[in-house]
Amino acid sequence: MATTDYGQAEIAAFSSAITSAGHVKFDEAAVREVVRLYDVIIAQLTTQQREILKATQTEGFFGTLRSGQELASGFSNKAQEAYDTCSQFLQGIMRLQETYLRAAGLYEDADQKNAAAVRIATESMNNGQ
C-alpha cells in the first residue's frame, strides 16, 4: 500500500471517540442516508480501481528496448500507486460507514459493513500485487 495517510488517523480517532463515548446517538434515518451516499462512492471507486488494475499490465505495449521497458515499468508503478490509494480510500469510507452505523445503534448493519471491508481489503491485497 502507498505510505501516504489519507485521513486514516482522523477516521480512527473519530471511530474511537464515537465507540468509547457510549452516549453519542446519531439519527438512524440520517445515518442510513450517509451510508447510502458512501455506497455510491464505493461503487465508483471500485469501478475505477478495476480500470486502474488493467493499467498495471503494460507488457507488450512499449516494445523490447530498455527505454520502452523502463517506461512501461514507470506507468505500471504509477497505476499501482493509484490502485493502492483507492484501496485506502475504500477502507476509510467503509470504516466511516461502520462507525456511523454503530453510533445509530445499527450494530448488525455495522458488522456487515465490517465484514465487507475485510473482504474488500483481502481482495485489494490479492489484486494489488
KEFIBA-148315 format. One record per residue (C-alpha): y, x, z; residue in three letters. Coordinates in steps of 0.2 Angstrom, whole numbers, plus 5000, padded with zeros to 4 digits. Example, Ala and Ser with C-alpha at 12.3 -4.5 7.8 and 13.67 -1.06 7.14 Angstrom:
residues 2
R/4978/5062/5039/ala
R/4995/5068/5036/ser
END
This chain:
residues 129
R/5000/5000/5000/met
R/5018/5005/4997/ala
R/5026/5013/5013/thr
R/5042/5003/5012/thr
R/5044/4990/5026/asp
R/5050/4974/5018/tyr
R/5053/4964/5034/gly
R/5036/4966/5042/gln
R/5044/4972/5058/ala
R/5055/4957/5059/glu
R/5041/4945/5054/ile
R/5030/4952/5068/ala
R/5045/4951/5081/ala
R/5048/4933/5076/phe
R/5030/4928/5077/ser
R/5028/4937/5094/ser
R/5044/4928/5100/ala
R/5038/4911/5095/ile
R/5020/4913/5101/thr
R/5024/4921/5118/ser
R/5039/4909/5121/ala
R/5027/4894/5123/gly
R/5040/4881/5124/his
R/5048/4883/5107/val
R/5043/4867/5097/lys
R/5048/4865/5078/phe
R/5049/4848/5070/asp
R/5032/4845/5061/glu
R/5040/4837/5045/ala
R/5052/4852/5043/ala
R/5038/4865/5045/val
R/5027/4856/5033/arg
R/5041/4857/5020/glu
R/5044/4875/5023/val
R/5026/4879/5022/val
R/5025/4869/5005/arg
R/5040/4879/4999/leu
R/5032/4895/5004/tyr
R/5016/4889/4995/asp
R/5026/4888/4979/val
R/5032/4906/4981/ile
R/5015/4912/4985/ile
R/5008/4904/4969/ala
R/5022/4913/4959/gln
R/5019/4929/4967/leu
R/5000/4928/4965/thr
R/5003/4925/4946/thr
R/5015/4940/4945/gln
R/5003/4951/4954/gln
R/4989/4947/4942/arg
R/5000/4951/4927/glu
R/5005/4967/4936/ile
R/4987/4972/4939/leu
R/4985/4971/4920/lys
R/4999/4984/4918/ala
R/4989/4997/4929/thr
R/4976/4998/4915/gln
R/4985/5009/4902/thr
R/4970/5018/4895/glu
R/4972/5020/4876/gly
R/4990/5014/4875/phe
R/4998/5031/4875/phe
R/4986/5042/4865/gly
R/4977/5058/4870/thr
R/4991/5070/4870/leu
R/4996/5076/4888/arg
R/5013/5069/4887/ser
R/5006/5052/4882/gly
R/4993/5053/4897/gln
R/5007/5058/4909/glu
R/5017/5043/4903/leu
R/5003/5031/4905/ala
R/5000/5038/4922/ser
R/5018/5035/4927/gly
R/5018/5017/4920/phe
R/5001/5014/4929/ser
R/5008/5021/4946/asn
R/5024/5010/4945/lys
R/5013/4995/4941/ala
R/5003/4999/4956/gln
R/5018/5001/4967/glu
R/5024/4984/4961/ala
R/5007/4976/4965/tyr
R/5007/4984/4982/asp
R/5025/4977/4985/thr
R/5019/4959/4980/cys
R/5004/4961/4992/ser
R/5017/4965/5006/gln
R/5027/4950/5002/phe
R/5012/4939/5001/leu
R/5006/4944/5018/gln
R/5024/4942/5026/gly
R/5026/4925/5019/ile
R/5008/4919/5025/met
R/5012/4926/5042/arg
R/5028/4916/5042/leu
R/5019/4901/5037/gln
R/5006/4903/5051/glu
R/5020/4906/5064/thr
R/5030/4891/5059/tyr
R/5014/4880/5060/leu
R/5010/4887/5077/arg
R/5027/4883/5083/ala
R/5025/4865/5077/ala
R/5008/4864/5086/gly
R/4998/4863/5070/leu
R/4985/4875/5076/tyr
R/4971/4871/5064/glu
R/4983/4872/5049/asp
R/4989/4889/5056/ala
R/4971/4895/5057/asp
R/4968/4890/5039/gln
R/4983/4900/5034/lys
R/4977/4915/5044/asn
R/4960/4914/5035/ala
R/4969/4913/5018/ala
R/4980/4928/5022/ala
R/4964/4938/5027/val
R/4956/4933/5011/arg
R/4971/4937/5000/ile
R/4973/4954/5009/ala
R/4955/4958/5006/thr
R/4957/4953/4988/glu
R/4973/4964/4986/ser
R/4964/4979/4994/met
R/4949/4977/4982/asn
R/4960/4974/4967/asn
R/4974/4987/4972/gly
R/4963/5002/4968/gln
END
